[in-house]
Amino acid sequence: MNAAPTPTLPVAPIRLLVVDDHPLFRRGVIALLSAQPQLQVVAEAGDAGEALRHAAQLQPDVVLLDHHMPGVSGVDLLPGLRDAAPAARVLMLTASEDADTLALALQRCAHGYLLKTADSEVLVAAIERALRGQSTVSMEMTDKLVNALQTRPAEPAAAPVAVPEPVDPLEQLSPRELEILREIAAGASNKEIARSLAIAETTVKIHVQHILRKLGLSSRVQAAVLLTEGRGRTGA
């Protein structure tokens, strides 16, 4: 007698909060996302206050957040969203092509930065990556970010004060981890890093996890930004 097949348990959809002050664009995004069976829009908001209320009450998996909004900008809202829904991943979806805004969003732990011109497939893939703790940055913005960090003028030296000097977070990394971080900043994948350093890809993945944990970061993009800024400060 054949055993009955084990029933397949349904996979819970990714719960989304869409935050944008333009109703027409917001509804268009919601219509697009609602057509995806793995996604569920649980709420929408047109300003910061409404976004924080929904985030605290509904605890969404992913928040799609515009930058240009009345009152409080999307980037300035990021810390409040993190407090209201600590487990939520925030993906910026904006028309702003300003590299400084992108850098600040990543520093404030946004899990990606997409322009509103992104294809629907790119947006859906970015949402799924954000849920896994991975970041996505629009191709148009990656070069702008690197150029902005490389050409940013050096900050004037601060007057000496009687406080301990801050510890460079990169000093926590081993020589091998620094080597891998430089490869990440150059845009290399785990497979490319493994081939370049003649080590196993699984070893690279473990090193990357250690790097992110030591630096208190959540994505490879943030680690690359930190290294680039560190080079700018030290002149390396």
N, C-alpha and C positions, 0 to 999 in steps of 0.2 A: 504494500500500500504506500503510495507516494505521499510524502509530507506536504502539507499546504504551504504555498509560497509565503515567505515573510513579507508582510505589508511594508511598503515604503513610506516612511514618515514624511509628511510635508515639511519643506524648508521654510522657515519664517521669512517673510519679505524684509528688505531693508527699509526701516522707517525713516522718513525724510521730513525735515522742516525747511521750507523755502522762504527766504527772507530777501525781499526786493521791494523798493518803494514804487515801482512802476507796475500798476495792476495788469496792463496788457501783456507785458513781458512775463510777469509772474505767472499768469494764467496759461500762457503758451508753454512755459517750462513744465508746469504741473500737468498739462495735457500730454506733453511728450513723455514725461516720466510715468504717468498713470497707464500708459500703453505697455509698460514693461512689467511682466508678471512678477519679477523678483523685487520690484520696488513698490513702496506704498507711501504716498504723501499724507502725513497725519495732520499737518497744519501749515498755514502760510502766514506771513507777517509783513507789514509794510513799513515798520519802524523798529527802533531798538527796544523800546519798552514792550511792545507786543511780542517781539522775538524772545526776550528774556522770560516773559510769562509762559509762553508756549514751551520753551526749552525746559523750564523748571517743572512744569506740570506733566509733560509728555515724555521727557527723557528720550529724544530721538536718537537714532543711530548715527545719522549724518545730517549736518546743517549745510545747506547751500546759501552762501552769504554774499550779498552785493557790498561793494565798498561805498559808493556814493549814495548816501541816504541823508535825509534831513535830521538835524540835531547831532546825533552821534554817528560817526562813520563806521563802516564795517570793521576796519582794522582796530579802531578804538573799542569796538564792541567785543572783540575776541576774548579778553580776560573775563568779562562778565559772563559770556557764554560758557567758558570753561568752568566757572564757579557754579553756574546754574545747572549744567549738564556735564559733569566731569568725564563721562564715558563717551560723549558724542564726539565725532570727528567733524571738523569744520573745513569745508571746501569753498574757497573764494570763487565766485562766478561774477565777473565784473567787466565793465568796459574800460577800466583804468589800466593804461599801459605804462604807468609810472614805475620805474625800477625800484625807487626807494619805498614805494608802497608795497611792492612785492617782497622786498627784503624784510620790511617790518612785519608783514603778515607771517612770514616763515619764522621770524624770531619769536613771534607770539604764538607759535605752535599751530598755525594753520596747516592742514594736511594736503594742501594743494592750491593752485592758483590758475584758474582757467579764464580766458576771455569769453565774452558772450558770443563771439563769432565761432566758437568751437562746434564741431559736428556733434550730432546727438550720440553717435557711437563713442566718441571720445569722452563725452560727459558721463555716460552710463559706466564706461570702463573706469573713469576717475572715481566715481562714487564707490564702486566695488573695491578699488585699490585703497581708498581712504578707510573703508571699513576694516581692511586688513592691516591698517597702520602704515600704508605706503603712500608716498606723495606723487602728485602729478603737477607739472608746471607746463603751461602752454609753450610750444616751441618758440613762438614769437617773443616770449618774455625771457627765455633762458639766456640768450646772447645779451639782451639788455642788462640783465642782472650782473653777468660777469663783467661787462664793460663798465657798468656803474661802480662796481667794487674796485676794479683795477684803476679807474681814473679818479676815484674819490680823493680830494686833497687831504693831506695829512692834517690831523687835528693839532692845534697849537699845544705846546707842552703846558701842563697845568702847574700852577705854583706849588712848591713843595709844602706838604702838610704833614703833621705828626701822626700819621696813620700807617699801618702796615700796607705794603704794596699788594695788590690783588694777585692771586696765583693764576698763571696762565693755564686754562683747562687742558690745553694740549700737552702739558707736561705730565699729565696722568697716563698718557699713552706710551706703550712700549715702542721701540724702534720699528718692529714689524707692523704694529698698528698704524704708526705714522706713515709708513710706506704704503699701506693699503689705503689710508685716508687720502694720500696724494693721488693715488690712482682713481679713487672715487671722484675727487674734485676735477680730474681730467675727463670725467665722463665715462670711465670704463665700467663694464658690467662685471659681475662676479666671475663669469666664465673667462672674460678677457684678463682680469686680474690674476686668476689662477694660472692661466697660460703664461702671463708675463713673469710671474714670480716662481713658476715651476712648483706650485703646490696644488692640493686638491681643492675643488670648488667648495666642498663642504667645509674645509678649513677656512676658506675665505668668509663663508657665511657666519661661522662662529666668531671670527675676528670682527666682522661688521657689527654683530650683536654686542660684543664687548665694547667696541668703540662708542656706539650709541648710548649704552648704559653708563659708561664712564663720563660721557659728556652731558648726560641728562637730556638727550635729544630723542626725537621719535622718527626721524627720517634721514636718509642719505643726503637729500638736498640740504637740510639744515646743517649737517656735518660739513658738507662742501663749502657752504657759506661761511661757517665758523673758521675753517682753515684759510679761506681766501682773505677774510678780514684780519686774521692773525698775521698773515704774510704782509698785509698792508701796514699793520702797526709796527712790525719788526723790521720791515724792509727786506724780508727774506725772498 
